[in-house]
Amino acid sequence: MMKTQLITIASFLTSGCMQVQGFYLPGVNPQSFAQGDPVKLKVNKLTSSVELLPLDYYRLPFCAPDGGPKLDHENLGEFLAGDRIENSPYRLAMKEDMICEQLCVAHLGPPETSPETKKGKKAKTKKNKKNRVAAAIRRQYHANWIIDNLPSAAKVEDDTMIETSYSSGFPIGFIESDVAYVHNHVNIEIQYHQVELEEGKNRIVKFIVEPFSISHAFKEADDDDDDDDDASEDDDKKSSFKPVNILNPIESCEERNYEKHTNYDMLAERPKQLASGRVLFTYDVIWTENTELHWASRWDVYLDTENPESTKVHWVSIFNSLIVIVILSTMVAAILVRNVRSDYARYNRLSTDEELDTAKQEIGWKLVHADVFRPPQNAPMLLAICCGTGVQLIFMVFITMIFAYLGFLSPANRGSLMTALLLFYVLMGVTNGYTTARLYKAMKGKSWQKATTFTAMFFPTIAFSIFSILNLVALIQGSSDAVP
């Protein structure tokens, strides 16, 4: 009878498991798109490999969406990490290619001052307005775009090779012969995978941006009153920007050409666009089906440890840390050996009668063998508080690593790591209080009220003071790292 019941229960659980579909961890739920569905392209902060402070994307005069940029809903971790995710004027639709789509005409600023002018007398008397775009290009700032919660990779092409980087977005421009050029055209390459269980649905698995610099000579288009009725019907779908007439179009921008996307060969002999004056921004959208890459594995290429750039950085950091550890360990060992060597030599040789009489008196390093059990004469409470705070931080890091290992702190869920660190730090305050109280009591402390108050205020006060100073510097510099 017992065996029959167990078999029945096992069969019920097995049949129930067969009907249950798999689920994903919180924050990384997949999103499916049908053909023609709008796909939002969002912009994040501008980052640089040579500058510590990131910048807000729309701090530079790039094309903004109608009605102004709107900040996306962000959590506390994203704010503390400096992420500022906003909407963009780029309009994409699932599986619908676009060729030489005009975005807007933006004024990037005055021309840069030449070195000769800087040295001349005129440069001292006349002050030109600073070109922020050219300055950001010289400081190697990169744009970070997001589609379906997937950060953009950057494709860079030249005469000899094509390189794709998945680490730090794509550059907003480049320097050639000490002149700043802006990338005013991008090829947005999106790869998708068909959903097996949902007919007609697709999921985005890769997002690559290939920037180009194209010098567009253009003329404002004449207003066409006949199109007013059509425009009023599609106000929500179309931008208020009116396309211009390109006077020197490349092959992909020629009228009625809907077959060839912009590529490197088209621009081989084409002049580049200076990062100044009125600039026309355009873009292509290329959709490609990828049957080998599934949605669950789309983040693998971003987390690949075989990336030469990331591996180099990690190895350099590890090597520097090892060098510091070896040097400090050698110094401590030399000091200990120097102080203990004479004592060991005295203890190992045969003692005379006079030395036997004085052997009962402890000398040398043995004098400190019991000092670990003696409470400090000055500020025993401070020692207890520091030990309690250390235990709190250790438990915070350990529990955070466990949740990260289980997959709850996925990189797809931005800000989750920072939020988890703050949450576990608050929860691990119990270990801090217990350790501090236990150690302070062992030192025969009596001011337990002060110990409790200082335990809760000591480390947070120091951390908040440092954070406030750094936040003030970020505010002065206009960085997105500043907490609003």
ROTIGU-204292 format. One record per residue: residue in one letter; x, y, z of N, C-alpha, C, CB in turn. Coordinates in steps of 0.2 Angstrom, whole numbers, plus 5000, padded with zeros to 4 digits. Glycine has a CB too. Layout:
ROTIGU-204292
AXYZXYZXYZXYZ;...
***
This chain:
ROTIGU-204292
M500449945000500050005000500450065000499550005006;M501050065004501450125004501850134998501950115010;K502050084995502350084988501950114983502650024986;T501250094983500750124978500650194979500150084979;Q500650214985500550294986501150334984500450304994;L501750304985502350334983502350344975502950304986;I502250284972502250284965501750334962502050214962;T501150344965500650384963500850464964499950374967;I501150474970501450544971501950564966501650554978;A502450514964502950524960502650534953503450464960;S502150504951501850504944501550574943501350454943;F501250594949500850664949501350724948500450674955;L501950714952502450764952502750764945502950754957;T502850714942503250704936502750734930503350634934;S502150724930501650744925501650824926500950714926;G501650844932501550924933502150954931501450934941;C502750924932503350954930503450954922504050914932;M503150904919503150904911502750964909502850844909;Q502250994912501751044910502051114912501051034912;V502451114916502751184918503251204914503051174926;Q503251264911503751294907504351324911503451344902;G504851334908505451354912505351434913506051344908;F505751464918505651534919506351554920505251544926;Y506451624920507051654920507151694927507151704914;L507751704929507851744935507551814934508551744937;P507351844940507051914940507551964937506951934947;G507252004933507552054929507852044922508152074933;V507751974920508051964914507451924910508651914914;N506851944910506351904907506351924899505651924910;P506351874895506451884888505851924885506551824884;Q505951964880505452004876505451984869505552084877;S504851964867504751944860504451994856504351874860;F504652004849504352054845504052014838504952104843;A503552044836503252024830503552064824502452024830;Q503452044818503752094813503352154812503652054806;G503752214812503452274812503352304819502752274809;D503452274824503352304831503952354832503452244836;P503752404836504352454837504852424842504052524840;V505452444841506052424845506352484848506552374841;K506352494854506652554857507352554857506352574864;L507652604855508452614856508552674861508752634849;K508852654867508952694872509752714872508752664879;V509852774875510552794876510752794883510652864872;N511352784885511652784892512152834892511852714894;K512552834897513052884898513652884893513352884905;L514052934892514652934888515252914893514753004885;T515552864891516152844895516852844891516052774898;S517352854895518052864892518552814896518252934892;S519052794892519552754895520052794898519852704889;V520052864896520652904899520352954904520952944894;E519652964904519353004909518952964914518853054906;L518952984921518652944926517852964926518952964933;L517653024924517053044925516653034919516953114927;P516053004919515652994913515253054912515152934913;L514953064906514553124904513853094902514853164899;D513353144903512653124901512653134893512153174904;Y512353084890512353084883512153154880511853024880;Y511553184882511353244879511653304882510553244880;R512153294886512553354887512953384881513153334893;L513053334876513353354870512753374865513853304867;P512853414860512253434856512053374851512453494852;F511953314853511753264848510953274847511853194851;C510753234842510053234841509553214846509853194834;A509053254848508653234854507953214851508653294859;P507653174855506953154853506453214854506653094857;D505853204850505353264851505153264858504753244846;G505053324860504853334867505453334872504353284869;G506053324870506553324874506653254877506453364880;P507353234879507453164882507053154888508253154883;K506853094889506553074896506953014899505853054894;L507053024905507452974909507052914910507653004916;D507352854909507052794910506952774917507452734906;H506552734919506452714926507052674928505852664927;E507452694934508052664936507952654943508652714934;N508352604945508452584953508952624956508452514953;L509052614962509552644966510252624964509552634974;G510352564962511052544960511252574953511052464959;E510752584949510952624943511152694944510352614938;F510752724948510952794950511652804953510452824955;L511852754958512452764961513052744956512452714967;A512852704951513352684946513452734940513152614943;G513052784941513052834936512752824929513852854934;D512352774929511952764923511352814922511652684923;R511252834916510752884915510452864908510952954914;I509952814908509652784902509052824900509452714904;E509152854894508652894891508352874884508852974891;N507852904882507552884876507952914870506852894875;S507852894864508252924858507752934852508852884856;P507952974848507552984842507552934836507753054838;Y507952884837508052834833507452784833508652784834;R507152774827506552734826506652674822505952774823;L506552614826506652554823506052504823507252514827;A505952464819505452414818505752344817504852434813;M505452294820505652224820505652204812505252184824;K506252184810506352154804506252194798505952084803;E506252264799506152314794506852354793505552354795;D507152334787507852374786507652444784508252334781;M508152484786508152554784508852574781507952604790;I508852624776509452634772509452714772509452604765;C510052744775510152814775509552854777510352834768;E509352834783508752874786509052934789508452824791;Q508752994788508953054791508653064798508753114786;L509153084802508953084809508753164811509453064814;C509253204810509253274812509853314809509053284819;V509753374809510353424808510553454815510253474802;A511153444817511353474824511953514823511453414829;H511953574827512553614827512953594832512253694827;L513553574830514053544835514453594839514453494832;G514453654836514953704839515353744834515353674845;P515753784836516153824831516753784830516453894835;P517153794824517753764822518253764828518053784816;E518653714828519253714833519753764831519553644834;T520053794836520653844835521253804833520753884841;S521553824827522153794825522753814829522253814817;P523253774829523853784833524153854832524353734832;E524153874825524453934823524053994827524453944816;T523353984826522954044829523054044837522254034828;K523153994840523253994847523854024849523253914850;K524454024845525054054846525054134845525654024843;G524554154840524554214838524254264843524154224831;K524254324841524054384846523254384846524354444844;K522954364840522254364840521954314845522054354833;A522254264846521954214851521954244858522354154851;K522354294859522354314866521854364867523054354867;T521654404862521154454862520454434861521254514857;K520354374857519654354855519654284858519654354847;K519054274861518954204865518354174861518754214872;N518554114858518054074854517654024859518454034849;K517054014858516653974862516953894861515953974860;K516953864866517253794866516853744863517453774873;N517153704859516753654855516753594860517053634848;R516253574863516153524868516253454864515553524872;V515953444858515953384855516753364853515553384848;A517053414850517753404849518153384855518053464845;A518053424860518453404867518253334869518253454872;A517653314868517453244871517753194866516753234871;I517853204860518153164855518953154857518153184848;R519253214858519953204860520053174867520253284861;R519553174871519653134877519353064877519253174883;Q519253044871519052974869518452944872519652924871;Y517852984872517252964875516852924870516853024876;H516552874873516152824869515452824871516452754870;A515052814866514252814867514052744868513852844860;N513652734873513352674875512652664874513552654883;W512452634869511752624867511452554870511652634859;I510752554870510452494873509852474869510252504880;I509752414867509152394863508952324867509352374856;D508352324869508152264872508552244878508052204868;N508752294882509252284888509952254886508852234893;L510052254880510752234877511152284875510652184871;P511752294878512252354876512552344869512752354881;S512652394866512952394860513652374859512852464856;A513852334854514552324853514752364847514652244851;A515352374847515652424842516052384836516152474845;K515852394830516252374824516652424821515752334819;V517352414821517752464818518152424812518352484823;E518052464806518352434800518852474797517752414795;D519352444794519852484790520052444784520452504794;D520552464780520752434774521052364775521352474771;T521252344781521552274782521152234787522252284785;M520652254791520352214796519752244798520852194802;I519352194801518652214804518652194812518052184800;E518652234816518652214823518052234827519252254827;T517752194831517152204835517352204842516652154833;S517152254846517252264853516652264857517652324855;Y516652224863515952214867516052244873515752144867;S516552294874516752314881516452384883517452314882;S516552434878516452504880516152544875517152534882;G515652514872515252554867515652574861514952624870;F515452624857515752644851515952714851515352634845;P516552734848516752804849516352854845517452814846;I516252914848515852964845516253004839515653014850;G516852984839517253024834517952994834517253094834;F518453024830519153004830519553064828519252954825;I520153064830520653114828521153094823521053134835;E521253134818521653124812522053184810521253094806;S522653184810523153244809522953294814523053264802;D522853284820522653324825522053364824523253374826;V521553334820520853364818520353314821520853384811;A519853344824519353304827518753294821519053334833;Y518553234820518053214816517453174820518253174810;V516853184818516353154822516053104818515753204823;H515753044821515452994818514653014817515452924822;N514453034811513753064810513353014807513853124806;H513652954805513152894802513352834806513352894795;V512852794807512952724811512552674807512752734818;N512852614806512452554804512252514810512952514799;I511652514811511352474817511252404815510752514820;E511652364817511552294815511252254821512252264813;I510652224819510352184825510252114822509652224826;Q510352064826510251994825509751974829510951954826;Y509251934826508751904830508651824829508051934827;H508251794834508151724833507451714834508551694839;Q507151674830506451654830506251614837506251614824;V505751624840505551594846505151524844505051634850;E505351474846505151404844504451394846505551354847;L504251424852503551404855503051464853503651394862;E503251514850502851574848502951584841502951634853;E502451574837502451574830502451654828501851544827;G502851674824502951744822503251784827502251764820;K503551764832503851804837504651794836503651784844;N504951844838505751844837506051884843505951884831;R506651864845506951894851507651914848507051834856;I507851974851508552004849509051964853508552084850;V509651944849510151914852510851944851510251844849;K510851994847511552034846511352104843512051994841;F511752154846511652224844512352254843511252264849;I512452274836513152294834513052364831513552244830;V513452414833513452484830514152494826513352534835;E514052504820514652524816514652594814514752474809;P515052634817515052714815515452734809515252754822;F515252784806515552814800515552884801515252784793;S516052914797516052994797515953014789516753014800;I515453044788515253064781515153134780514653024778;S515453164776515353244775514753254770516053274773;H514153264773513553274769513553354768512953254773;A513553364761513353434759512553434758513753454753;F512153474761511453474761511153544760511153434767;K510553534758510153604758509453584760510053624750;E509253634764508553624767508053614762508353694771;A507553564763507053554758506553604759506753484759;D506153614753505653664753505053624756505453684745;D504653674759504053644762503553624757503653694767;D503153564758502653544754502053544757502853464751;D501553584755500953594759500453534757500553654757;D500653494752500153434750500253384755500353414744;D500753384759500953324764500653344771501653304764;D500353394772500153414778499653364781499853484778;D499153344777498653304780498953234782498153284775;D499453204778499753144779500153154786500153114774;A500453204786500953214792500453224799501353274791;S499953254798499453254804499253194807498953304803;E499153144802498953074804499453034808498653044798;D500053054806500653004809501053044813501052974803;D500753094817501253134821501553094827500753184825;D501253044829501553004834502052954832500952954838;K502052944825502552894822503152924819502152844817;K503052984817503553024813503853074817503353044807;S504453094816504853144819504653214816505553134819;S504753264820504553334817505153354812504453384823;F505653324812506253344808506053334801506853304810;K506153384796506053374789506653354786505653444786;P506653304782507253284778507553334774507153214774;V508153334773508553384769508753354762509153414772;N508953394757509153374751509953364751508953414745;I510153304751510853294751511153304744511053214753;L511653354744511953374737512453324735512153444738;N512753294739513353244737513253174740514053274739;P512653144738512453084742512953024740511753064740;I513052984745513452924743512952874740513752894750;E513152814738512752764734512152744738513152704732;S512252734745511652714749511152764750511852684755;C511352834749510952884751510652914744511352944754;E510752884739510452914733509752894733510752874726;E509352944729508652934729508452864726508252994726;R507952834729507652774726508052714727507452784719;N508552724730509052664731508852634738509852684731;Y508552574738508352534744508652464744507552534744;E509252464741509552394741510252394744509652374733;K510652444744511352434746511352474753511852464741;H511552444758511752484764512452514764511652434770;T512452564768513152594769513652554771513052654773;N514252554768514852514769515452544769514852444765;Y515952514771516652554771516852564764517152504774;D516752524759517052534752516652604749516852474748;M516052614751515752674748516152744751515052684750;L516452734756516752794760517452804759516552804767;A517752754755518552754754518852824752518752694749;E518552854747518752914745518352974747518852914737;R517952964752517453024754517753064759516752994755;P517653124759517953164765517553154771517953244763;K517953164777517653144783517253214786518153124789;Q516853204791516453254793516753284799515753234795;L516953354799517253384805516753394811517453454803;A517053394817516553394823516453474824516953364829;S516153504819515953574820515453594815516553624820;G515053644817514553674812513953634812514853674805;R513553644807512953604806513053534802512453644801;V512853484806513053414804512353374803513553384809;L512353344797511753294796511953224799511553294788;F511453204803511553134806511053084802511453134814;T511353024800510952974797511152904800511152974789;Y510752854798510852794801510552744796510552784808;D510852684796510552624793510352574798511052594788;V509852534797509652474801509652414797508952484804;I510052364800510152304796509852244801510852294794;W509352204799509152144803509352084800508352144803;T509652044804509951974801509751924806510751974801;E509451864803509251804807509951764809508751764804;N509951754816510451714818510151644821510951754824;T510251594818509951534820510351494825509851484814;E510951514826511451474831511451504838512151474828;L511351574838511351604845510651614848511751674844;H510551584854509951584857509951644862509851524861;W509351664864509251724869509651704875508551734870;A509551644878509851634884510651644884509651564887;S510951644878511651644878511951704875511951584873;R511551754874511751814871512151864875511151864869;W512251854881512651884886513351854886512351894893;D513451794883514051764884514651794881514051694881;V514551834875515051864872515351924876514851884865;Y514851954880515052014884515451994890514452054886;L515351924893515651904899516251854897515151864903;D516451854891516951814889517651834892517051804881;T517951794896518651814899519151804894518751764905;E519051774888519651774883519751834879519551714879;N519351884881519451944877520151974879518952004879;P520551984874521252004875521352074879521652014868;E520852124878520952184881520752174889520452234879;S520252134890520052124897520552084901519352094898;T520852034897521251984900521952024902521451924896;K522152074898522752104899522652154905522952154893;V522052184906521952224911521952184918521252264911;H521652124918521552084924522252064926521152024923;W522652044921523352014923523752064925523651984917;V523752124922524152184925523952194932524052244920;S523352204934523152214941523352164945522352224941;I523252104943523452044948524252044949523251974945;F524652054943525352064944525552114949525652064937;N525252174948525452234953525252214960525052294951;S524652184961524552164968525052114971523852134968;L525252064967525652014969526352044971525751964964;I526552094967527252134968527152164975527352184962;V526652204976526552234982526552184988525852274982;I526152134988526152084993526852054994525652024991;V527252034989527852004990528352054993528151984983;I528352124991528752174994528652185002528752234991;L527952185003527752195010527952135015527052215011;S527752075012527952015016528652015017527651955012;T529152025012529852025013530052075018530152045006;M529752135018529952185023529752155030529652245022;V529152135031528952105038529352045040528252085038;A529552005035529951945037530651965039529951895031;A530952015035531652035037531652065044531852085032;I531152105046531152135053531052075058530552185053;L530552025057530451975062531151935063529951925060;V531451915057532051875057532551905061532251855050;R532651975060533152015063533052015071533252085060;N532452015073532352025080532351955084531652055081;V532151905080532051835083532651795083531451805080;R533151815078533751775077534151765083534151795071;S534251825086534751825092534451775098534851895095;D533751785099533451745104533451675103532651765105;Y533351655096533351585095534051555096533151565087;A534551595094535251575095535451565102535751625092;R535151605107535251605114534951545117535051665117;Y534351525114533951465117534251405115533251475115;N534551395109534851335107535551315109534851335099;R535951365111536551345114536551325121537051405113;L537151295124537151265131537251325135537751215131;S536851325140536751385145537251375151536051385148;T537551425153538051425159537651425165538551485158;D537951425171537651425177537351495178538151415183;E537651545176537351615177536751625173537951665175;E536751595167536251605162535651565164536451585155;L535751505168535251465171534851505176535451395173;D535251545180534951585185534451635182535451615190;T534651665177534251715174533751685169534651765170;A533751625168533251595163532551605165533451515162;K532451605171531751615173531451675171531751605181;Q531851725170531651795168531551795160532051845170;E530951805158530851805151531051865148530051795149;I531451855142531751915139531551905131532451915140;G531651955127531651955120530851945118531951895117;W530751915113530051905110529551875114530151875103;K529851835119529351805124528951855128529651755128;L529251915129528851965133528151985130529352025133;V528051965124527451995121526951935119527552025114;H527151875122526751815120525951815123527051755123;A525851855128525251865131524851935129525251855138;D525251975125524952035124524252035120525452085120;V524151985116523551975112522951975116523551915108;F523051955123522451945127522352015132522551885132;R522752065131522752125135522352175131523452145137;P521852205134521452255130521952315129520852275134;P521852355124522252415123522052465128522152445116;Q522652505130522552555135522152615132523152575138;N522252625126521952685123521452665118522452725119;A520852685119520252675114520152605113520352715108;P519952565118519752495117519052495113519652455123;M518652545114518052545110518152545103517552595112;L518652585100518752595093518952525090519352645092;L519352485094519552425091518952375090520052385096;A518552375095517952335095517452355089517552335101;I517452425088517052445082517352425076516952525083;C517952435075518352415069518252345067519052435069;C518352305072518252225071517552215069518452195078;G517052245073516352235071516152255064515852265075;T516452315062516352335055516652285050516552405054;G517252265051517552215047517152155046518252195049;V516952125051516452065051515852085046516252045058;Q515552135047514952155043515152165036514752225046;L515752195034515952195027516052125024516552245026;I516352085028516552015026515951975024516951975031;F515451975029514851945028514451975022514351945034;M514452035021514152075015514452045009514152145016;V515052045008515352025002515251945001516152035002;F515251905006515151835005514451815003515351805012;I513951855006513251835004513151864997512751865009;T513451924995513351944988513651904983513652014988;M514251874985514551824980514151764979515251804982;I513751744984513351684984512751694979513151654991;F512451754980511851774976512151784969511551834978;A512751814968512951824961513151754958513551864961;Y513351704961513551644959512851604957513951594964;L512351614960511751584959511351614953511251584965;G511551674951511351704945510751754946511051654941;F510651774953510151824954510451894952509951824961;L511051904952511351974951511651974944511951984956;S511151964939511351954932511552024929510851924928;P512052024925512252094922511752124918512852084918;A511252084916510652104912510252154916510252054909;N510252134923509852174928510252234930509552134933;R510352284927510752344929510652364936510752394924;G511152384939511152404946510952354951510652454946;S510852294950510752244955511252234959510552184951;L511952234957512452224961512552274967513152214957;M512552334965512552394969511952394974512552454966;T511352374972510852374977510852314982510152364972;A511152254979511252204984511752214989511452144980;L512352254987512852264992512552314997513452304988;L512152364996511852405001511352365005511552464997;L510952325002510452285006510752245011510052255001;F511252205009511652155013512052195018512052105009;Y512252255017512652285022512252305027512952355019;V511652325026511152345031510952285035510452385028;L510752235032510552175035511152145040510352115030;M511752145037512352125041512552165047512852105037;G512152215048512252255054512152215061511752315054;V511752165060511752125066512352095068511152065065;T512752065063513452035065513852095067513752005058;N513852155065514252205067514152215075514152265063;G513452225076513252235083513452185088512552255084;Y513352125086513552065090514352065091513351995087;T514752065086515452065087515752125091515752065080;T515452185090515652235094515552235101515352305091;A514952215102514752205109515152145113513952185110;R515152095109515552035112516252055114515551975108;L516652085109517352105110517352155115517652125103;Y516952205115516952265120516852235127516452315118;K516452185128516252155134516852115137515652115134;A517252085132517852045134518352095136518052005128;M518352155134518852205136518652235143519052255131;K518052215145517852245152517552315151518352235157;G517352325145517052395144516352405147516952405136;K516252465149515652485153515152535149515852515159;S515452565144515052615140514752585134515452675138;W514252535135513952495130513452545126513552435132;Q513152595129512752645125513152675119512452695129;K513752705121514152735116514452685111514752765120;A514552625113514852575108514252565103515052515112;T513652555105513152545101513052595096512452525105;T513052665098512952715094513552725089512852785098;F514152725091514752725087514752675082515352735091;T514552615084514552555079514052575073514252495082;A513452605074513052615069513252675065512352625072;M513652725068513852785064514552785062513752845069;F514952745064515652755063515852745055516152705066;F515752685052515952675045515452715041515852605044;P514752715042514352755037514452825037513652745039;T514752855043514852925042515452935038515052955049;I516052895039516552905034516452895027517152855037;A516052835026515852825019515452885016515452755018;F514952905020514552965017514953025016513952975022;S515453035020515853095019516253095013516253115025;I516553035012516953025006516453035000517352965006;F515853005000515453004995515153074993514852954996;S515053114998514853184997515353224994514653215004;I515953214996516553254992516553234985517153244996;L516553164984516653144977516053164973516653064976;N515453164976514853184972514853264971514153164976;L515153304975515153374974515653384968515453404980;V516253344968516653354962516353334955517253304963;A515953284956515553264950515053314947515253194951;L514753344952514253394951514553454947513853424957;I515153474950515553534947515753514940516153554952;Q515953454939516153434932515653414927516653374933;G515053414930514453404926514453334924514453444920;S514653284928514653214926513953184928515253174930;S513853124925513253084926513353044932513053044920;D513953044935514053004941513753044947514852994942;A513653104947513353144952512653124953513353224950;V512453104960511753084962511353144962511853044968;P510753144958510353204958509953214965509853204952;
***
